[in-house]
């Protein structure tokens, strides 16, 4: 049962989505990703390959860190402290992305990798609050509304950056265009946005108490907890099957997010302004999709909601790869937007329905692991194929396979059985 369900806590939790979406949209997907490949790197092909390897490193590190830090968080009651710590580092290293200039690809990529690792780790601890603050009958709606609020944050932050920096004839604060200062400064804008709007969550989310397990608070003890959790994960077979399916379909989604702006610029000739405007339209579609599907999630169930989104992704991937005209890429992007929020929201809420009480961060650590452990494969595969063929279109063609295979694996999940298992005490709780 959730421990805290008051409106103030729920809104504060949602505001973190509003805050961190500025990083996801403007740094990872649209402005900085395209800037890195088109300006900082030697050329777009090399830039795409370097970016894909950077994304692969990020996913691998997050996959390795999430389970042990999740176990340590639940054991010591550190969930909120870790959220504050990783948010602070993400903000600092995002601001530092202002400094790398043309030809400094290694410097830029190193800063981005650190910033994104901290961003992703913050999400692990943020997600783990969901089962505590959302009543079971509203968990899909609250998760969906948070994603909708997040896309609104992404939209508004992109609009500010477009008006003040990217598209402005005279950028704010007297920034120059000759050295791309007006583009580089968008990272400082993202950092400020992230810092300010994450404050409600950092102040008002409750700090969970430490678990009385008798173990010392250390990484070694955390790994012992992981082994115990993994044994219990085998007991919760529906969680295991959900994580396996997500392991695959999330690879495809990560690839789309990581290369959306790059693909638009390199294959369809989008300018920075067009990439940003495209991102705004996609965010509008995503916000609408996340908000509306949140209600359907509570009515239809998380599994069916995810399946609907995967069908939509396959259609969108086909549209993005085959046609030559920009209008078709716009259609594909809007479809991805409509289904991206519901996919992530329903995955998060379905996990929230399955997860056993008092082990939320541990299991959400495994949830993050399932999203990152092989997440380097999608970007890496696209980067390798793009570099080998000299065509971004050929690289993007691999994405649909991840959605198809993930959908087939998801069919084996029994949602009601998973919910019942999550309400039972774990063997370790019974022994305690």
FIZA-637778 format. One line per 2 residues: number of its first residue (from 0); their letters; for each residue x, y, z of C-alpha. Coordinates in nm, 3 decimals, m for minus. Layout:
// FIZA-637778
NUM) a) X,Y,Z ~ ...
***
This chain:
// FIZA-637778
0) xx) 0.000,0.000,0.000 ~ 0.125,0.350,m0.071
2) xx) 0.263,0.531,0.232 ~ 0.192,0.889,0.116
4) xx) m0.090,0.987,m0.117 ~ m0.149,1.356,m0.049
6) xx) m0.186,1.588,m0.346 ~ 0.117,1.801,m0.260
8) xx) 0.346,1.498,m0.263 ~ 0.208,1.371,m0.594
10) xx) 0.244,1.711,m0.764 ~ 0.597,1.749,m0.627
12) xx) 0.685,1.407,m0.766 ~ 0.541,1.499,m1.107
14) xx) 0.744,1.820,m1.115 ~ 1.063,1.615,m1.137
16) xx) 0.941,1.485,m1.472 ~ 0.873,1.847,m1.571
18) xx) 1.230,1.936,m1.472 ~ 1.436,1.653,m1.618
20) xx) 1.257,1.641,m1.953 ~ 1.450,1.953,m2.049
22) xx) 1.766,1.737,m2.048 ~ 1.610,1.443,m2.229
24) xx) 1.469,1.656,m2.510 ~ 1.719,1.935,m2.557
26) xx) 2.046,1.757,m2.483 ~ 1.998,1.387,m2.555
28) xx) 1.750,1.395,m2.842 ~ 1.735,1.724,m3.027
30) xx) 1.961,2.028,m2.993 ~ 2.290,1.904,m2.849
32) xx) 2.287,1.565,m3.021 ~ 2.248,1.731,m3.361
34) xx) 2.503,2.001,m3.270 ~ 2.757,1.735,m3.171
36) xx) 2.731,1.544,m3.499 ~ 2.703,1.844,m3.733
38) xx) 2.948,2.088,m3.568 ~ 3.166,1.945,m3.291
40) xx) 3.257,1.615,m3.461 ~ 3.466,1.593,m3.778
42) xx) 3.164,1.494,m3.988 ~ 2.814,1.353,m3.941
44) xx) 2.909,0.988,m3.996 ~ 3.194,1.000,m3.743
46) xx) 2.977,1.205,m3.509 ~ 2.696,0.950,m3.527
48) xx) 2.940,0.666,m3.454 ~ 3.095,0.851,m3.158
50) xx) 2.756,0.945,m3.017 ~ 2.636,0.585,m3.043
52) xx) 2.940,0.463,m2.851 ~ 2.884,0.727,m2.586
54) xx) 2.523,0.618,m2.545 ~ 2.642,0.258,m2.517
56) xx) 2.883,0.349,m2.236 ~ 2.607,0.536,m2.052
58) xx) 2.367,0.245,m2.072 ~ 2.630,m0.003,m1.953
60) xx) 2.737,0.208,m1.653 ~ 2.377,0.275,m1.547
62) xx) 2.296,m0.096,m1.578 ~ 2.588,m0.185,m1.350
64) xx) 2.522,0.088,m1.092 ~ 2.143,0.068,m1.061
66) xx) 2.094,m0.268,m0.879 ~ 2.362,m0.223,m0.607
68) xx) 2.274,0.141,m0.541 ~ 1.906,0.048,m0.538
70) xx) 1.971,m0.218,m0.275 ~ 2.185,0.023,m0.071
72) xx) 1.913,0.287,m0.101 ~ 1.638,0.064,0.040
74) xx) 1.860,m0.080,0.310 ~ 1.986,0.256,0.436
76) xx) 1.687,0.474,0.351 ~ 1.901,0.671,0.105
78) xx) 1.654,0.701,m0.182 ~ 1.598,1.075,m0.145
80) xx) 1.966,1.146,m0.075 ~ 2.068,0.965,m0.391
82) xx) 1.803,1.153,m0.588 ~ 1.944,1.486,m0.465
84) xx) 2.306,1.378,m0.526 ~ 2.259,1.262,m0.885
86) xx) 2.035,1.555,m0.972 ~ 2.302,1.797,m0.851
88) xx) 2.574,1.630,m1.058 ~ 2.352,1.613,m1.367
90) xx) 2.285,1.987,m1.344 ~ 2.655,2.074,m1.304
92) xx) 2.780,1.861,m1.593 ~ 2.498,1.974,m1.820
94) xx) 2.606,2.334,m1.766 ~ 2.967,2.237,m1.846
96) xx) 2.856,2.127,m2.195 ~ 2.866,2.498,m2.283
98) xx) 3.246,2.490,m2.308 ~ 3.340,2.229,m2.577
100) xx) 3.368,2.381,m2.925 ~ 3.421,2.259,m3.281
102) xx) 3.685,1.986,m3.298 ~ 3.665,1.896,m2.927
104) xx) 3.454,1.585,m2.970 ~ 3.623,1.378,m2.698
106) xx) 3.588,1.657,m2.442 ~ 3.223,1.712,m2.530
108) xx) 3.138,1.343,m2.528 ~ 3.305,1.285,m2.190
110) xx) 3.101,1.563,m2.029 ~ 2.781,1.436,m2.189
112) xx) 2.845,1.079,m2.070 ~ 2.886,1.192,m1.707
114) xx) 2.583,1.423,m1.724 ~ 2.363,1.154,m1.875
116) xx) 2.473,0.884,m1.630 ~ 2.374,1.112,m1.341
118) xx) 2.047,1.200,m1.517 ~ 1.961,0.831,m1.564
120) xx) 2.055,0.737,m1.208 ~ 1.831,1.013,m1.076
122) xx) 1.542,0.856,m1.265 ~ 1.601,0.521,m1.091
124) xx) 1.539,0.674,m0.747 ~ 1.262,0.900,m0.874
126) xx) 1.068,0.607,m1.022 ~ 1.094,0.413,m0.696
128) xx) 0.872,0.671,m0.523 ~ 0.574,0.582,m0.747
130) xx) 0.438,0.279,m0.553 ~ 0.466,0.481,m0.229
132) xx) 0.269,0.785,m0.346 ~ 0.011,0.636,m0.587
134) xx) m0.296,0.434,m0.481 ~ m0.309,0.103,m0.673
136) xx) m0.628,0.199,m0.857 ~ m0.469,0.526,m0.981
138) xx) m0.109,0.423,m1.041 ~ m0.147,0.417,m1.420
140) xx) m0.317,0.756,m1.426 ~ m0.060,0.921,m1.199
142) xx) 0.230,0.772,m1.392 ~ 0.073,0.883,m1.722
144) xx) m0.001,1.232,m1.596 ~ 0.359,1.264,m1.478
146) xx) 0.482,1.171,m1.823 ~ 0.238,1.423,m1.969
148) xx) 0.368,1.692,m1.735 ~ 0.720,1.590,m1.833
150) xx) 0.650,1.636,m2.201 ~ 0.496,1.974,m2.122
152) xx) 0.821,2.065,m1.948 ~ 1.017,1.949,m2.248
154) xx) 0.793,2.151,m2.479 ~ 0.812,2.473,m2.278
156) xx) 1.188,2.450,m2.229 ~ 1.239,2.393,m2.602
158) xx) 1.015,2.690,m2.683 ~ 1.222,2.914,m2.454
160) xx) 1.546,2.793,m2.611 ~ 1.412,2.843,m2.962
162) xx) 1.291,3.198,m2.898 ~ 1.589,3.310,m2.692
164) xx) 1.883,3.128,m2.847 ~ 1.850,2.899,m3.147
166) xx) 1.616,3.093,m3.377 ~ 1.668,3.444,m3.244
168) xx) 1.816,3.690,m3.492 ~ 1.995,3.845,m3.195
170) xx) 2.035,3.579,m2.923 ~ 1.976,3.675,m2.561
172) xx) 2.264,3.804,m2.347 ~ 2.461,3.916,m2.653
174) xx) 2.570,3.563,m2.745 ~ 2.750,3.526,m3.078
176) xx) 2.657,3.290,m3.359 ~ 3.004,3.278,m3.517
178) xx) 3.136,3.041,m3.248 ~ 2.796,2.872,m3.201
180) xx) 2.778,3.027,m2.856 ~ 2.401,3.063,m2.887
182) xx) 2.368,2.684,m2.934 ~ 2.620,2.593,m2.664
184) xx) 2.444,2.821,m2.416 ~ 2.127,2.612,m2.443
186) xx) 2.298,2.366,m2.208 ~ 2.318,2.631,m1.937
188) xx) 1.948,2.700,m1.994 ~ 1.871,2.330,m1.954
190) xx) 2.076,2.313,m1.633 ~ 1.892,2.610,m1.482
192) xx) 1.553,2.466,m1.580 ~ 1.644,2.124,m1.438
194) xx) 1.767,2.274,m1.111 ~ 1.474,2.506,m1.045
196) xx) 1.186,2.273,m1.128 ~ 1.331,1.971,m0.948
198) xx) 1.325,2.160,m0.617 ~ 0.965,2.063,m0.519
200) xx) 1.054,1.693,m0.545 ~ 1.383,1.738,m0.363
202) xx) 1.214,1.926,m0.079 ~ 0.875,1.756,m0.040
204) xx) 0.916,1.389,m0.134 ~ 0.928,1.180,0.185
206) xx) 1.254,1.015,0.283 ~ 1.188,0.641,0.330
208) xx) 1.314,0.489,0.656 ~ 1.606,0.248,0.661
210) xx) 1.525,m0.123,0.662 ~ 1.628,m0.313,0.974
212) xx) 1.808,m0.608,0.815 ~ 2.109,m0.640,1.044
214) xx) 2.348,m0.604,0.749 ~ 2.617,m0.337,0.735
216) xx) 2.557,m0.050,0.494 ~ 2.813,m0.120,0.222
218) xx) 2.833,m0.209,m0.143 ~ 2.929,m0.563,m0.045
220) xx) 2.610,m0.591,0.160 ~ 2.422,m0.439,m0.132
222) xx) 2.548,m0.712,m0.362 ~ 2.431,m0.971,m0.110
224) xx) 2.091,m0.802,m0.115 ~ 2.098,m0.817,m0.494
226) xx) 2.156,m1.192,m0.485 ~ 1.865,m1.228,m0.242
228) xx) 1.649,m1.004,m0.458 ~ 1.743,m1.201,m0.768
230) xx) 1.635,m1.524,m0.600 ~ 1.307,m1.357,m0.513
232) xx) 1.284,m1.221,m0.868 ~ 1.271,m1.581,m0.990
234) xx) 0.978,m1.625,m0.751 ~ 0.809,m1.326,m0.914
236) xx) 0.808,m1.474,m1.262 ~ 0.584,m1.206,m1.413
238) xx) 0.832,m0.937,m1.311 ~ 1.108,m1.140,m1.470
240) xx) 0.912,m1.176,m1.795 ~ 0.821,m0.807,m1.798
242) xx) 1.184,m0.707,m1.747 ~ 1.295,m0.943,m2.023
244) xx) 1.045,m0.793,m2.268 ~ 1.141,m0.440,m2.169
246) xx) 1.506,m0.533,m2.208 ~ 1.435,m0.566,m2.580
248) xx) 1.169,m0.311,m2.673 ~ 1.335,m0.037,m2.469
250) xx) 1.649,m0.081,m2.680 ~ 1.451,0.033,m2.980
252) xx) 1.305,0.330,m2.796 ~ 1.644,0.440,m2.662
254) xx) 1.782,0.429,m3.016 ~ 1.498,0.648,m3.142
256) xx) 1.553,0.898,m2.859 ~ 1.930,0.903,m2.904
258) xx) 1.923,0.943,m3.281 ~ 1.594,1.121,m3.354
260) xx) 1.751,1.463,m3.402 ~ 2.061,1.320,m3.569
262) xx) 1.852,1.119,m3.816 ~ 1.630,1.417,m3.896
264) xx) 1.933,1.637,m3.964 ~ 2.144,1.384,m4.152
266) xx) 1.886,1.196,m4.361 ~ 1.612,1.454,m4.418
268) xx) 1.829,1.766,m4.407 ~ 1.661,1.929,m4.107
270) xx) 1.823,2.252,m3.987 ~ 1.871,2.321,m3.615
272) xx) 1.554,2.529,m3.622 ~ 1.359,2.251,m3.796
274) xx) 1.491,1.989,m3.553 ~ 1.380,2.203,m3.261
276) xx) 1.036,2.271,m3.411 ~ 1.003,1.900,m3.487
278) xx) 1.085,1.828,m3.124 ~ 0.815,2.067,m3.006
280) xx) 0.550,1.899,m3.222 ~ 0.661,1.553,m3.106
282) xx) 0.641,1.669,m2.744 ~ 0.288,1.798,m2.793
284) xx) 0.187,1.459,m2.934 ~ 0.371,1.278,m2.654
286) xx) 0.209,1.484,m2.381 ~ m0.137,1.417,m2.523
288) xx) m0.062,1.046,m2.558 ~ 0.081,1.005,m2.208
290) xx) m0.205,1.191,m2.041 ~ m0.484,1.009,m2.229
292) xx) m0.331,0.662,m2.211 ~ m0.284,0.701,m1.834
294) xx) m0.661,0.664,m1.795 ~ m0.665,0.369,m2.038
296) xx) m0.382,0.208,m1.842 ~ m0.600,0.188,m1.529
298) xx) m0.891,0.054,m1.736 ~ m0.720,m0.180,m1.984
300) xx) m0.414,m0.276,m1.782 ~ m0.048,m0.199,m1.837
302) xx) 0.025,m0.498,m2.058 ~ m0.235,m0.418,m2.325
304) xx) m0.138,m0.051,m2.317 ~ 0.225,m0.139,m2.386
306) xx) 0.126,m0.377,m2.666 ~ m0.074,m0.103,m2.839
308) xx) 0.225,0.130,m2.826 ~ 0.461,m0.131,m2.972
310) xx) 0.236,m0.176,m3.275 ~ 0.242,0.201,m3.319
312) xx) 0.623,0.205,m3.301 ~ 0.659,m0.059,m3.573
314) xx) 0.435,0.145,m3.803 ~ 0.629,0.464,m3.726
316) xx) 0.968,0.297,m3.786 ~ 0.854,0.172,m4.126
318) xx) 0.731,0.518,m4.224 ~ 1.058,0.681,m4.112
320) xx) 1.282,0.448,m4.313 ~ 1.108,0.395,m4.648
322) xx) 0.984,0.733,m4.782 ~ 1.212,1.014,m4.897
324) xx) 0.992,1.319,m4.831 ~ 1.009,1.515,m4.506
326) xx) 0.632,1.498,m4.455 ~ 0.654,1.123,m4.392
328) xx) 0.919,1.173,m4.128 ~ 0.691,1.426,m3.962
330) xx) 0.412,1.167,m3.956 ~ 0.647,0.903,m3.813
332) xx) 0.769,1.144,m3.546 ~ 0.417,1.234,m3.436
334) xx) 0.330,0.864,m3.408 ~ 0.640,0.801,m3.198
336) xx) 0.540,1.091,m2.977 ~ 0.185,0.965,m2.930
338) xx) 0.306,0.623,m2.818 ~ 0.640,0.699,m2.644
340) xx) 0.489,0.851,m2.330 ~ 0.227,0.576,m2.286
342) xx) 0.489,0.307,m2.343 ~ 0.722,0.437,m2.074
344) xx) 0.442,0.531,m1.837 ~ 0.265,0.196,m1.865
346) xx) 0.594,0.008,m1.822 ~ 0.666,0.206,m1.507
348) xx) 0.316,0.163,m1.364 ~ 0.300,m0.209,m1.448
350) xx) 0.627,m0.255,m1.261 ~ 0.477,m0.054,m0.974
352) xx) 0.183,m0.297,m0.958 ~ 0.417,m0.597,m0.949
354) xx) 0.688,m0.473,m0.710 ~ 0.682,m0.599,m0.348
356) xx) 0.648,m0.341,m0.071 ~ 0.961,m0.202,0.099
358) xx) 1.186,m0.319,m0.184 ~ 1.078,m0.060,m0.439
360) xx) 1.421,0.084,m0.519 ~ 1.586,m0.258,m0.538
362) xx) 1.331,m0.378,m0.790 ~ 1.334,m0.048,m0.976
364) xx) 1.711,m0.096,m0.987 ~ 1.646,m0.417,m1.178
366) xx) 1.391,m0.224,m1.383 ~ 1.664,0.025,m1.475
368) xx) 1.899,m0.266,m1.542 ~ 1.649,m0.412,m1.787
370) xx) 1.632,m0.077,m1.962 ~ 2.008,m0.034,m1.983
372) xx) 2.185,m0.372,m1.969 ~ 2.164,m0.429,m2.344
374) xx) 2.058,m0.076,m2.434 ~ 2.395,m0.018,m2.596
376) xx) 2.305,m0.278,m2.860 ~ 2.046,m0.063,m3.037
378) xx) 2.259,0.252,m3.063 ~ 2.574,0.048,m3.126
380) xx) 2.406,m0.156,m3.400 ~ 2.273,0.157,m3.564
382) xx) 2.614,0.325,m3.540 ~ 2.799,0.026,m3.687
384) xx) 2.552,m0.019,m3.974 ~ 2.546,0.355,m4.042
386) xx) 2.925,0.369,m4.058 ~ 2.956,0.049,m4.264
388) xx) 2.689,0.144,m4.517 ~ 2.741,0.520,m4.511
390) xx) 2.364,0.553,m4.468 ~ 2.173,0.659,m4.157
392) xx) 1.860,0.517,m4.319 ~ 2.009,0.167,m4.318
394) xx) 2.101,0.206,m3.952 ~ 1.752,0.320,m3.852
396) xx) 1.601,0.017,m4.028 ~ 1.715,m0.205,m3.738
398) xx) 1.491,m0.033,m3.482 ~ 1.164,m0.205,m3.573
400) xx) 1.307,m0.548,m3.489 ~ 1.345,m0.453,m3.122
402) xx) 0.978,m0.355,m3.098 ~ 0.858,m0.675,m3.266
404) xx) 1.067,m0.910,m3.051 ~ 0.983,m0.718,m2.734
406) xx) 0.613,m0.741,m2.813 ~ 0.633,m1.117,m2.859
408) xx) 0.805,m1.156,m2.521 ~ 0.548,m0.931,m2.352
410) xx) 0.268,m1.167,m2.461 ~ 0.388,m1.420,m2.201
412) xx) 0.326,m1.182,m1.905 ~ 0.022,m1.260,m1.685
414) xx) m0.067,m0.920,m1.536 ~ m0.315,m1.038,m1.272
416) xx) m0.081,m1.310,m1.150 ~ 0.197,m1.053,m1.119
418) xx) m0.024,m0.819,m0.914 ~ m0.120,m1.098,m0.674
420) xx) 0.243,m1.199,m0.627 ~ 0.344,m0.841,m0.552
422) xx) 0.099,m0.823,m0.262 ~ 0.254,m1.125,m0.092
424) xx) 0.546,m1.086,0.146 ~ 0.888,m1.185,0.022
426) xx) 1.065,m1.473,0.197 ~ 1.317,m1.226,0.344
428) xx) 1.034,m1.019,0.494 ~ 0.873,m1.328,0.639
430) xx) 1.201,m1.435,0.797 ~ 1.247,m1.088,0.944
***
